[in-house]
Amino acid sequence: MAPGARFDPHSPESAMAIVNFGSFIIDHVYRVPHFVRPGETLPATGYRVFAGGKGFNQTLALARAGATASGHTLAHAGAIGENGRWLLELLRREGVDVRDVVVTDTPTGHGIIQVNDQGENAILQFPGANRTLERDHIERVLARYGPEDVLLLQNEVNALAQLIRTAVERGLRVVLNPAPMDTTIAGLPLERVWLLIVNEVEGFDLTGSRDPDEILARLGRRCPDSRVVLTLGAAGARCVHQGRQYQVDAWPAQAIDTTGAGDTFTGFFVASLLAGQAIGPALERAARAAALCVARHGAADSIPTATEVDALT
């Protein structure tokens, strides 16, 4: 490819492509002294609107982690309502291809987020257009990708089973972060994914165990060829791949808002792996990114850049 030429994910000569078939959420964030209780009217001490959604956040994290620095293309596919067009412009500014996002008559998904004085969050979410993906849309988008390309998924869009099946049939490497967890996840072909990233709650729901060793052991047996990552908050993160375990401590941070930390971790970890880093260093880089994220307000707005993360030593 000539110097300065634009990498095109639809060209067979382009570098590896990463496509996130993910959600868009407009986050309404309220600062509260404590989470509202049943029957209580609680005055909020602050209010802000942020771009969000696990899909949007993870695409943004991939971009800021340098996913396109090695010549890879980064695309986001999904659905929004008319009120979400501004979210597309935010991704375009980060170099993300958004041509496969459709605009529907259904409103863009939105979330009501309470953040307490300890930096914890409680989230009420309306999925909106995120749950309107149609079979033809999925088939049309994934037909443009092939072996060694990467499909990133979360559980804020519909049709996960079709997305995984179609991607695997085309030889794509599937990365799944099954959040927010529900009962459908256990029935998915998890053993076919290239990378599975879960937190403690999701690990318990999938295995019935609260012990990190047992969670990793059970998921490792179910997904013997997958890289299985278990994030543990302040206790760091662990990974098992083909019987070998890896572990990283959490990077020290003063948490003021944990919203988006998991998405930041996912984006930086995936970007690091795809850039050729081994699992251990990729975990460490993702942990540093998550630490910077929790020290800031918001979800997408709190995602650091590669320069910021790599400056931490």
TORKE-49853 format. One line per field, with one value per residue: residue number from 1; z, x, y negated of N, C-alpha, C, O in turn. Coordinates in steps of 0.2 Angstrom, whole numbers, plus 5000, padded with zeros to 4 digits. Last residue first. Layout:
residues N
n (NUM;...)
nup (Z;...)
neast (X;...)
nnorth (Y;...)
caup (Z;...)
caeast (X;...)
canorth (Y;...)
cup (Z;...)
ceast (X;...)
cnorth (Y;...)
oup (Z;...)
oeast (X;...)
onorth (Y;...)
This chain:
residues 313
n (313;312;311;310;309;308;307;306;305;304;303;302;301;300;299;298;297;296;295;294;293;292;291;290;289;288;287;286;285;284;283;282;281;280;279;278;277;276;275;274;273;272;271;270;269;268;267;266;265;264;263;262;261;260;259;258;257;256;255;254;253;252;251;250;249;248;247;246;245;244;243;242;241;240;239;238;237;236;235;234;233;232;231;230;229;228;227;226;225;224;223;222;221;220;219;218;217;216;215;214;213;212;211;210;209;208;207;206;205;204;203;202;201;200;199;198;197;196;195;194;193;192;191;190;189;188;187;186;185;184;183;182;181;180;179;178;177;176;175;174;173;172;171;170;169;168;167;166;165;164;163;162;161;160;159;158;157;156;155;154;153;152;151;150;149;148;147;146;145;144;143;142;141;140;139;138;137;136;135;134;133;132;131;130;129;128;127;126;125;124;123;122;121;120;119;118;117;116;115;114;113;112;111;110;109;108;107;106;105;104;103;102;101;100;99;98;97;96;95;94;93;92;91;90;89;88;87;86;85;84;83;82;81;80;79;78;77;76;75;74;73;72;71;70;69;68;67;66;65;64;63;62;61;60;59;58;57;56;55;54;53;52;51;50;49;48;47;46;45;44;43;42;41;40;39;38;37;36;35;34;33;32;31;30;29;28;27;26;25;24;23;22;21;20;19;18;17;16;15;14;13;12;11;10;9;8;7;6;5;4;3;2;1)
nup (5174;5161;5148;5143;5145;5138;5125;5123;5134;5144;5146;5151;5141;5142;5157;5171;5179;5184;5189;5181;5171;5176;5178;5165;5161;5169;5164;5151;5154;5160;5149;5141;5148;5147;5133;5122;5108;5095;5094;5099;5113;5113;5110;5121;5132;5129;5129;5143;5150;5146;5151;5165;5167;5165;5181;5193;5200;5208;5216;5214;5211;5207;5196;5202;5196;5185;5179;5170;5167;5155;5148;5138;5148;5159;5169;5180;5189;5204;5215;5212;5199;5191;5176;5168;5152;5142;5126;5120;5120;5130;5138;5149;5156;5158;5167;5178;5181;5184;5195;5204;5206;5212;5218;5216;5203;5193;5180;5175;5187;5190;5179;5182;5194;5190;5172;5157;5140;5129;5113;5103;5105;5105;5118;5118;5110;5123;5135;5144;5139;5143;5156;5156;5159;5149;5144;5139;5127;5115;5100;5087;5071;5057;5048;5045;5056;5065;5061;5063;5077;5082;5077;5082;5095;5097;5094;5101;5112;5124;5127;5114;5103;5089;5077;5067;5054;5051;5037;5035;5030;5023;5029;5040;5034;5029;5041;5048;5040;5040;5053;5063;5078;5089;5101;5100;5101;5118;5131;5145;5162;5176;5188;5199;5205;5216;5223;5235;5232;5217;5203;5193;5176;5164;5146;5130;5112;5101;5096;5080;5067;5064;5055;5056;5053;5044;5044;5053;5057;5067;5071;5080;5073;5073;5086;5085;5075;5082;5091;5084;5082;5090;5087;5077;5085;5079;5078;5070;5070;5068;5064;5060;5053;5056;5057;5070;5075;5078;5092;5102;5112;5106;5099;5110;5116;5107;5108;5121;5120;5111;5119;5131;5132;5128;5131;5145;5154;5172;5188;5206;5217;5218;5230;5230;5237;5240;5236;5238;5237;5227;5234;5240;5235;5217;5201;5186;5169;5155;5141;5127;5119;5107;5105;5091;5083;5078;5069;5063;5050;5044;5029;5012;5001;5000;5007;5018;5026;5020;5024;5013;5010;5015;5003;4996;5000)
neast (5023;5014;5014;5004;4993;4995;4996;4983;4971;4957;4940;4931;4921;4914;4910;4913;4928;4943;4949;4946;4956;4968;4965;4963;4977;4983;4977;4982;4995;4994;4989;5000;5010;5003;5001;5012;5008;5003;4992;4982;4985;4981;4967;4963;4966;4959;4946;4945;4947;4936;4926;4928;4926;4914;4912;4918;4924;4935;4948;4964;4975;4987;4982;4980;4991;4988;4992;4989;4991;4988;4978;4975;4974;4968;4970;4965;4967;4964;4957;4948;4942;4945;4941;4947;4948;4953;4956;4951;4952;4942;4930;4928;4940;4939;4928;4934;4945;4940;4932;4941;4949;4938;4923;4910;4901;4893;4897;4890;4889;4902;4907;4899;4905;4918;4919;4926;4930;4937;4943;4937;4924;4918;4913;4901;4888;4876;4869;4874;4867;4853;4852;4865;4876;4880;4893;4903;4913;4922;4929;4933;4940;4932;4928;4915;4910;4911;4901;4890;4890;4890;4877;4868;4869;4866;4854;4855;4867;4874;4885;4898;4911;4921;4930;4944;4952;4956;4945;4934;4921;4909;4899;4896;4886;4876;4872;4866;4856;4848;4844;4845;4844;4838;4843;4848;4837;4834;4837;4839;4845;4852;4865;4876;4893;4905;4911;4907;4896;4888;4880;4867;4861;4852;4854;4847;4848;4838;4822;4818;4820;4838;4853;4867;4883;4893;4902;4911;4928;4937;4945;4939;4929;4920;4915;4908;4899;4890;4884;4875;4864;4854;4841;4838;4845;4857;4866;4881;4899;4914;4932;4948;4962;4980;4992;4995;4986;4973;4973;4977;4968;4959;4952;4948;4939;4929;4924;4920;4910;4900;4897;4892;4888;4890;4892;4883;4878;4876;4873;4873;4866;4849;4837;4827;4813;4810;4804;4819;4833;4847;4864;4870;4872;4875;4875;4870;4870;4864;4871;4866;4874;4876;4884;4892;4902;4917;4930;4946;4957;4973;4976;4970;4967;4953;4944;4936;4944;4957;4969;4974;4991;5004;5012;5003;5004)
nnorth (4979;4971;4969;4977;4969;4957;4963;4969;4960;4965;4962;4953;4951;4963;4960;4950;4943;4953;4964;4974;4972;4976;4990;4994;4993;5003;5014;5015;5017;5030;5038;5037;5044;5057;5060;5050;5039;5037;5030;5038;5035;5022;5022;5029;5020;5009;5013;5018;5007;4999;5007;5006;4992;4986;4980;4977;4963;4961;4969;4968;4982;4994;5007;5024;5036;5050;5067;5082;5099;5112;5119;5111;5098;5086;5072;5058;5043;5034;5031;5021;5031;5042;5051;5065;5071;5084;5088;5105;5118;5122;5118;5127;5125;5112;5111;5118;5111;5098;5101;5106;5094;5086;5092;5093;5102;5104;5100;5089;5081;5079;5071;5060;5056;5054;5052;5058;5061;5072;5074;5082;5094;5106;5108;5102;5102;5098;5101;5091;5079;5079;5073;5060;5046;5032;5043;5053;5049;5058;5059;5070;5070;5077;5086;5087;5094;5084;5075;5083;5085;5072;5067;5077;5074;5060;5053;5036;5028;5029;5038;5037;5041;5039;5049;5047;5057;5070;5071;5056;5045;5043;5050;5043;5034;5043;5050;5039;5035;5047;5047;5032;5024;5018;5015;5002;4993;4997;5001;4992;4995;4989;4992;4986;4986;4978;4968;4964;4956;4963;4961;4968;4966;4971;4972;4977;4980;4969;4974;4980;4978;4978;4979;4990;4992;4993;4982;4979;4981;4969;4959;4950;4944;4954;4954;4942;4944;4953;4946;4938;4946;4949;4946;4956;4971;4984;4999;5005;5006;4998;5002;5000;5008;5008;5001;4999;4990;4994;4995;4987;4983;4976;4987;4995;4985;4984;4997;4997;4987;4993;5005;4999;4982;4965;4947;4939;4926;4923;4916;4917;4921;4925;4929;4942;4950;4967;4979;4988;4976;4971;4972;4956;4944;4943;4937;4944;4945;4952;4958;4965;4979;4991;5007;5016;5024;5019;5025;5024;5031;5031;5022;5025;5032;5033;5020;5015;5008;4999;4986;4973;4969;4966;4975;4989;5006)
caup (5175;5168;5152;5142;5149;5145;5127;5124;5127;5142;5143;5155;5142;5136;5154;5165;5179;5181;5193;5187;5169;5174;5184;5169;5158;5170;5171;5152;5151;5164;5155;5139;5147;5153;5138;5125;5115;5096;5092;5092;5110;5115;5106;5115;5132;5129;5123;5137;5151;5145;5144;5162;5168;5159;5175;5190;5196;5209;5211;5218;5209;5212;5197;5200;5201;5186;5184;5171;5170;5158;5155;5136;5141;5158;5162;5179;5183;5197;5215;5215;5202;5199;5180;5174;5156;5146;5131;5121;5115;5131;5132;5144;5153;5155;5160;5174;5179;5178;5189;5201;5204;5205;5219;5217;5209;5199;5183;5170;5183;5195;5181;5176;5194;5195;5179;5161;5146;5133;5119;5103;5105;5099;5116;5121;5109;5117;5129;5145;5138;5136;5155;5157;5159;5155;5149;5140;5134;5119;5107;5091;5079;5061;5050;5040;5049;5066;5062;5056;5072;5083;5076;5074;5093;5098;5089;5100;5106;5124;5127;5121;5105;5096;5079;5073;5056;5055;5042;5034;5034;5021;5023;5041;5037;5025;5036;5051;5042;5033;5050;5058;5073;5083;5101;5100;5094;5112;5125;5140;5155;5173;5181;5198;5201;5214;5216;5235;5235;5224;5205;5199;5180;5170;5153;5135;5119;5103;5099;5087;5070;5064;5059;5053;5058;5045;5038;5055;5051;5067;5066;5083;5076;5066;5083;5090;5074;5076;5093;5087;5076;5092;5092;5075;5083;5083;5076;5075;5067;5072;5062;5066;5052;5057;5050;5066;5074;5071;5088;5096;5114;5110;5095;5105;5120;5108;5101;5119;5125;5110;5112;5131;5129;5131;5126;5141;5149;5166;5182;5200;5218;5215;5226;5232;5232;5241;5239;5236;5240;5229;5229;5241;5241;5223;5207;5192;5175;5160;5148;5129;5124;5108;5107;5098;5082;5085;5069;5069;5052;5048;5035;5018;5002;5002;5002;5012;5028;5019;5024;5018;5008;5016;5009;4995;5000)
caeast (5028;5014;5018;5011;4994;4994;5001;4989;4975;4963;4945;4936;4926;4918;4912;4910;4921;4940;4950;4942;4948;4967;4966;4958;4972;4985;4976;4975;4994;4997;4985;4994;5011;5005;4996;5010;5010;5008;4998;4982;4986;4988;4972;4962;4969;4967;4949;4944;4951;4943;4926;4929;4933;4918;4909;4920;4919;4929;4942;4959;4971;4984;4986;4977;4988;4991;4989;4993;4988;4993;4981;4978;4975;4970;4969;4968;4964;4967;4961;4954;4942;4943;4943;4943;4951;4948;4959;4950;4956;4949;4933;4923;4938;4945;4928;4928;4946;4944;4929;4936;4952;4942;4930;4912;4906;4890;4900;4892;4883;4898;4910;4898;4898;4917;4920;4921;4932;4931;4944;4945;4926;4921;4920;4907;4894;4880;4868;4876;4874;4855;4852;4858;4875;4877;4890;4895;4913;4915;4930;4927;4941;4934;4935;4919;4909;4916;4908;4892;4890;4895;4884;4869;4871;4873;4856;4852;4864;4869;4878;4895;4904;4921;4923;4941;4949;4960;4950;4936;4927;4915;4902;4901;4892;4879;4875;4872;4861;4851;4848;4841;4848;4834;4840;4853;4839;4832;4841;4834;4846;4846;4863;4870;4888;4901;4913;4912;4902;4888;4886;4869;4867;4851;4855;4850;4848;4845;4827;4818;4815;4831;4849;4860;4879;4889;4897;4905;4923;4933;4947;4944;4935;4924;4919;4913;4904;4894;4889;4881;4869;4861;4844;4840;4840;4855;4860;4876;4892;4909;4925;4943;4956;4973;4989;4999;4992;4974;4972;4981;4974;4964;4955;4952;4945;4933;4927;4925;4915;4904;4900;4898;4886;4892;4891;4889;4876;4880;4870;4876;4870;4855;4840;4833;4815;4813;4800;4812;4830;4841;4859;4869;4876;4871;4879;4868;4874;4862;4871;4867;4870;4876;4879;4891;4895;4914;4924;4943;4951;4968;4978;4971;4974;4957;4949;4933;4942;4950;4967;4969;4985;4998;5013;5007;5000)
canorth (4984;4974;4965;4979;4975;4957;4959;4973;4961;4962;4966;4955;4946;4962;4967;4951;4944;4947;4957;4973;4971;4969;4985;4994;4989;4995;5012;5014;5011;5024;5037;5034;5036;5054;5059;5056;5040;5042;5026;5037;5042;5024;5018;5032;5027;5009;5010;5023;5013;4997;5006;5012;4995;4987;4981;4983;4965;4957;4970;4965;4976;4989;5001;5017;5033;5044;5062;5075;5094;5107;5122;5118;5099;5093;5075;5065;5047;5035;5037;5019;5024;5043;5045;5063;5066;5082;5084;5098;5115;5124;5115;5126;5132;5115;5108;5121;5118;5099;5098;5111;5100;5084;5092;5086;5102;5105;5106;5094;5083;5083;5077;5064;5057;5059;5050;5058;5057;5071;5071;5082;5087;5104;5112;5099;5106;5096;5105;5098;5080;5081;5080;5062;5053;5035;5039;5054;5047;5058;5057;5067;5071;5071;5087;5083;5097;5090;5073;5080;5091;5077;5064;5076;5081;5062;5058;5043;5029;5024;5040;5036;5041;5038;5046;5048;5051;5066;5074;5063;5047;5039;5053;5048;5032;5039;5054;5043;5030;5044;5053;5037;5027;5019;5021;5007;4995;4993;5003;4993;4994;4991;4990;4990;4984;4984;4969;4969;4953;4961;4962;4964;4968;4967;4975;4972;4982;4972;4969;4982;4974;4981;4975;4988;4990;4999;4983;4980;4981;4976;4963;4955;4940;4952;4960;4943;4939;4955;4951;4935;4945;4952;4942;4949;4967;4978;4995;5006;5007;4999;5000;5001;5004;5011;5002;5004;4988;4993;5001;4987;4988;4973;4982;4998;4987;4978;4995;5001;4986;4987;5005;5003;4989;4971;4953;4942;4931;4922;4920;4915;4915;4926;4924;4940;4944;4961;4974;4988;4982;4970;4974;4964;4946;4944;4938;4940;4947;4947;4958;4959;4977;4984;5003;5014;5024;5020;5022;5025;5026;5034;5025;5021;5031;5039;5021;5019;5014;5000;4993;4975;4972;4961;4971;4983;5000)
cup (5183;5169;5159;5146;5148;5148;5135;5127;5128;5135;5141;5152;5147;5138;5148;5163;5172;5180;5189;5191;5176;5173;5182;5175;5162;5167;5172;5159;5152;5161;5159;5145;5144;5152;5144;5131;5118;5103;5093;5089;5102;5112;5107;5110;5125;5129;5123;5131;5145;5145;5142;5154;5165;5160;5169;5183;5192;5205;5213;5214;5214;5209;5202;5201;5198;5192;5184;5176;5171;5161;5158;5143;5140;5150;5162;5172;5182;5192;5209;5216;5205;5202;5187;5177;5162;5151;5135;5126;5116;5126;5132;5137;5148;5152;5155;5167;5175;5176;5183;5195;5200;5202;5212;5218;5209;5205;5189;5174;5178;5191;5185;5176;5188;5195;5183;5168;5150;5139;5123;5110;5105;5099;5109;5119;5112;5116;5123;5139;5139;5135;5148;5155;5160;5155;5146;5145;5136;5126;5110;5098;5083;5068;5055;5043;5044;5059;5061;5056;5065;5078;5077;5073;5085;5095;5090;5095;5106;5117;5128;5121;5112;5097;5086;5074;5063;5057;5045;5039;5033;5025;5020;5035;5037;5027;5031;5045;5044;5035;5044;5055;5069;5077;5094;5099;5094;5105;5119;5134;5150;5166;5179;5192;5201;5209;5213;5228;5235;5226;5212;5201;5187;5175;5158;5142;5124;5111;5101;5090;5077;5067;5058;5058;5055;5051;5039;5050;5054;5061;5065;5077;5078;5068;5077;5088;5079;5075;5088;5089;5079;5087;5094;5080;5080;5081;5081;5073;5072;5068;5068;5064;5058;5056;5050;5059;5070;5069;5080;5092;5108;5112;5099;5101;5115;5112;5103;5112;5122;5114;5111;5124;5129;5128;5130;5136;5146;5161;5176;5194;5212;5216;5224;5228;5234;5235;5241;5240;5237;5231;5231;5235;5243;5229;5213;5198;5181;5167;5151;5137;5126;5114;5107;5099;5089;5083;5076;5068;5059;5050;5039;5024;5009;5003;5004;5007;5023;5021;5024;5018;5014;5013;5009;5002;5000)
ceast (5028;5019;5019;5016;5001;4996;5001;4995;4981;4966;4951;4941;4931;4923;4917;4913;4919;4932;4947;4943;4945;4959;4965;4959;4965;4980;4978;4973;4986;4995;4988;4989;5004;5006;4997;5004;5008;5011;5004;4989;4986;4989;4979;4967;4968;4969;4956;4947;4951;4948;4933;4929;4934;4925;4914;4917;4921;4923;4937;4953;4966;4981;4983;4982;4985;4987;4992;4989;4992;4989;4986;4982;4978;4969;4971;4966;4968;4964;4965;4959;4948;4943;4940;4945;4945;4951;4953;4955;4955;4954;4941;4925;4932;4943;4934;4927;4940;4945;4933;4933;4947;4945;4934;4920;4908;4895;4897;4894;4884;4892;4906;4901;4896;4909;4918;4923;4926;4933;4937;4947;4934;4924;4922;4914;4901;4886;4872;4874;4876;4862;4854;4858;4867;4875;4885;4892;4905;4916;4923;4930;4936;4936;4937;4926;4914;4916;4913;4899;4892;4896;4890;4876;4872;4874;4864;4856;4860;4866;4873;4888;4903;4913;4923;4935;4946;4958;4955;4941;4928;4921;4908;4903;4897;4886;4879;4876;4867;4857;4852;4846;4844;4838;4836;4850;4844;4834;4840;4838;4840;4846;4856;4867;4882;4896;4910;4914;4908;4895;4887;4876;4867;4856;4854;4850;4850;4844;4833;4823;4814;4826;4841;4856;4872;4884;4892;4899;4916;4928;4943;4947;4941;4930;4923;4918;4910;4900;4893;4886;4876;4866;4851;4843;4842;4848;4859;4870;4887;4903;4920;4937;4952;4968;4982;4996;4997;4982;4973;4980;4979;4969;4960;4956;4950;4940;4932;4928;4921;4910;4904;4901;4892;4889;4893;4888;4883;4877;4874;4873;4874;4860;4847;4836;4821;4814;4803;4808;4823;4837;4852;4864;4875;4875;4875;4872;4872;4865;4869;4866;4871;4872;4881;4885;4892;4906;4920;4936;4948;4963;4972;4974;4975;4964;4953;4938;4939;4949;4960;4968;4981;4991;5007;5007;5004)
cnorth (4986;4979;4967;4975;4978;4963;4959;4969;4966;4963;4963;4959;4947;4957;4965;4958;4946;4948;4951;4967;4970;4967;4978;4990;4989;4991;5005;5011;5009;5018;5031;5033;5033;5046;5055;5055;5047;5043;5031;5034;5042;5031;5020;5028;5030;5016;5010;5020;5017;5003;5003;5012;5002;4990;4981;4985;4971;4959;4965;4965;4974;4983;4996;5012;5026;5040;5056;5071;5088;5101;5117;5120;5106;5094;5082;5067;5053;5039;5038;5025;5023;5036;5045;5057;5065;5077;5082;5095;5107;5121;5116;5123;5131;5121;5110;5118;5120;5106;5099;5108;5105;5090;5091;5086;5094;5105;5108;5100;5088;5085;5082;5071;5061;5061;5055;5055;5056;5067;5070;5079;5087;5097;5110;5102;5103;5101;5103;5102;5087;5083;5083;5070;5055;5042;5034;5050;5047;5055;5055;5065;5067;5073;5081;5083;5094;5094;5079;5078;5088;5082;5068;5073;5080;5069;5060;5047;5035;5023;5035;5038;5040;5037;5045;5045;5052;5059;5069;5066;5055;5041;5049;5051;5037;5036;5049;5047;5034;5039;5050;5041;5032;5021;5022;5014;5001;4997;4999;4995;4996;4990;4993;4988;4989;4981;4975;4971;4958;4958;4959;4966;4964;4970;4969;4975;4977;4974;4973;4977;4975;4976;4977;4984;4987;4998;4988;4981;4983;4975;4969;4960;4944;4948;4958;4949;4940;4951;4953;4940;4942;4950;4944;4945;4960;4975;4989;5001;5007;5000;5002;4998;5005;5006;5005;5005;4993;4991;5000;4993;4989;4977;4978;4992;4991;4980;4989;5000;4990;4986;4999;5004;4993;4977;4959;4947;4933;4928;4918;4919;4913;4920;4925;4935;4941;4956;4967;4983;4982;4976;4973;4966;4953;4946;4938;4942;4942;4948;4952;4959;4969;4982;4995;5009;5022;5019;5024;5022;5029;5029;5028;5025;5027;5038;5028;5021;5019;5007;4994;4983;4974;4963;4966;4979;4994)
oup (5185;5165;5163;5146;5153;5153;5138;5130;5134;5132;5138;5156;5147;5136;5149;5166;5167;5182;5191;5195;5176;5175;5186;5178;5163;5169;5176;5160;5153;5164;5162;5145;5146;5156;5146;5132;5116;5104;5091;5084;5100;5109;5102;5106;5122;5126;5118;5127;5142;5141;5137;5151;5162;5156;5169;5180;5187;5206;5219;5210;5219;5204;5202;5205;5193;5193;5183;5177;5171;5158;5164;5142;5141;5147;5165;5169;5184;5192;5208;5218;5202;5208;5188;5180;5160;5155;5133;5131;5112;5127;5132;5132;5143;5146;5149;5162;5170;5170;5178;5190;5195;5196;5207;5219;5205;5210;5191;5170;5177;5191;5184;5174;5188;5195;5181;5170;5148;5143;5120;5113;5108;5094;5108;5119;5108;5121;5118;5138;5135;5131;5148;5154;5163;5149;5140;5150;5134;5130;5107;5101;5082;5070;5056;5039;5039;5057;5058;5051;5062;5075;5073;5068;5083;5092;5085;5092;5109;5115;5131;5116;5116;5094;5090;5072;5065;5061;5041;5044;5031;5023;5016;5035;5035;5024;5029;5045;5042;5031;5043;5054;5072;5071;5094;5097;5089;5104;5115;5131;5152;5164;5180;5191;5202;5210;5207;5227;5236;5222;5214;5200;5187;5177;5157;5143;5122;5115;5102;5088;5081;5069;5053;5064;5051;5054;5036;5051;5057;5060;5061;5079;5078;5065;5076;5089;5077;5073;5089;5090;5076;5087;5098;5079;5080;5075;5087;5067;5078;5064;5072;5062;5061;5057;5045;5056;5066;5064;5077;5088;5109;5113;5097;5100;5116;5110;5100;5111;5122;5111;5108;5124;5127;5122;5134;5136;5144;5163;5175;5195;5211;5216;5228;5222;5239;5230;5243;5246;5235;5228;5237;5233;5245;5229;5214;5200;5180;5170;5150;5139;5126;5113;5107;5094;5093;5081;5078;5067;5060;5052;5037;5024;5010;5006;5010;5002;5023;5018;5027;5013;5019;5014;5004;5006;5004)
oeast (5032;5019;5023;5022;5004;4999;5006;4999;4983;4963;4951;4946;4936;4929;4923;4917;4922;4930;4949;4940;4941;4957;4963;4954;4963;4978;4974;4969;4984;4993;4984;4985;5003;5003;4994;5003;5003;5015;5010;4990;4991;4995;4983;4970;4973;4975;4959;4951;4956;4952;4936;4933;4939;4929;4918;4919;4926;4918;4935;4952;4964;4983;4977;4986;4986;4981;4999;4983;4999;4985;4988;4987;4984;4964;4976;4961;4974;4957;4968;4964;4954;4944;4935;4951;4939;4956;4949;4957;4959;4960;4945;4923;4932;4945;4933;4925;4941;4946;4931;4932;4948;4945;4933;4923;4908;4894;4898;4894;4880;4890;4905;4898;4892;4908;4915;4929;4921;4938;4933;4952;4937;4927;4928;4919;4905;4888;4871;4878;4880;4864;4855;4863;4863;4872;4887;4889;4901;4920;4920;4932;4936;4933;4943;4931;4917;4921;4918;4903;4896;4901;4894;4879;4877;4880;4867;4861;4862;4862;4868;4885;4907;4909;4924;4933;4945;4961;4957;4942;4924;4927;4912;4909;4903;4891;4884;4882;4873;4862;4858;4852;4841;4836;4832;4853;4845;4833;4844;4841;4837;4848;4855;4866;4883;4894;4911;4919;4913;4900;4885;4878;4868;4855;4856;4847;4854;4841;4833;4829;4811;4828;4839;4857;4873;4881;4887;4893;4915;4925;4945;4951;4947;4935;4929;4924;4915;4905;4899;4892;4881;4872;4854;4848;4848;4846;4860;4869;4889;4901;4921;4936;4952;4969;4979;4998;5002;4983;4974;4984;4984;4975;4966;4962;4956;4945;4937;4934;4927;4915;4909;4907;4898;4888;4898;4882;4887;4875;4876;4870;4878;4857;4851;4837;4822;4815;4800;4809;4820;4838;4850;4860;4880;4880;4871;4873;4872;4862;4872;4861;4877;4866;4887;4883;4890;4904;4920;4935;4948;4965;4966;4973;4981;4967;4955;4935;4938;4951;4956;4966;4983;4986;5005;5002;5009)
onorth (4990;4984;4965;4977;4980;4964;4959;4972;4967;4968;4958;4961;4944;4957;4966;4961;4945;4954;4946;4965;4965;4962;4974;4986;4983;4986;5001;5007;5004;5013;5027;5028;5027;5042;5051;5049;5050;5047;5029;5034;5045;5032;5021;5032;5033;5017;5012;5023;5019;5003;5005;5016;5003;4991;4977;4990;4971;4956;4964;4960;4978;4980;4995;5012;5024;5041;5055;5072;5088;5099;5119;5123;5106;5093;5084;5066;5053;5039;5043;5023;5023;5036;5047;5056;5064;5079;5078;5098;5104;5120;5112;5124;5135;5123;5111;5121;5124;5108;5101;5112;5108;5091;5095;5080;5090;5106;5114;5106;5093;5091;5088;5075;5066;5066;5060;5055;5053;5069;5067;5081;5092;5095;5112;5098;5101;5104;5106;5107;5090;5087;5089;5072;5051;5044;5031;5052;5043;5058;5051;5070;5061;5078;5080;5080;5097;5096;5079;5080;5092;5084;5069;5075;5084;5070;5061;5045;5040;5019;5035;5041;5042;5034;5050;5039;5058;5056;5065;5063;5059;5038;5051;5054;5036;5035;5051;5046;5033;5039;5051;5040;5037;5021;5026;5019;5005;5003;4998;4990;5001;4984;4999;4982;4995;4975;4977;4975;4955;4958;4953;4972;4958;4975;4964;4980;4972;4971;4979;4976;4972;4971;4978;4985;4983;5003;4988;4980;4988;4970;4974;4964;4942;4949;4960;4948;4939;4953;4955;4938;4943;4953;4941;4941;4958;4977;4990;5001;5009;4996;5006;4992;5011;5000;5006;5010;4991;4990;5005;4996;4992;4974;4977;4993;4990;4977;4988;5000;4988;4984;4999;5004;4991;4977;4959;4950;4929;4933;4912;4924;4908;4914;4927;4936;4938;4958;4963;4982;4977;4982;4975;4961;4956;4949;4933;4948;4936;4953;4946;4960;4968;4984;4994;5006;5027;5013;5030;5016;5035;5023;5027;5031;5026;5042;5028;5024;5025;5012;4990;4985;4976;4960;4963;4979;4994)
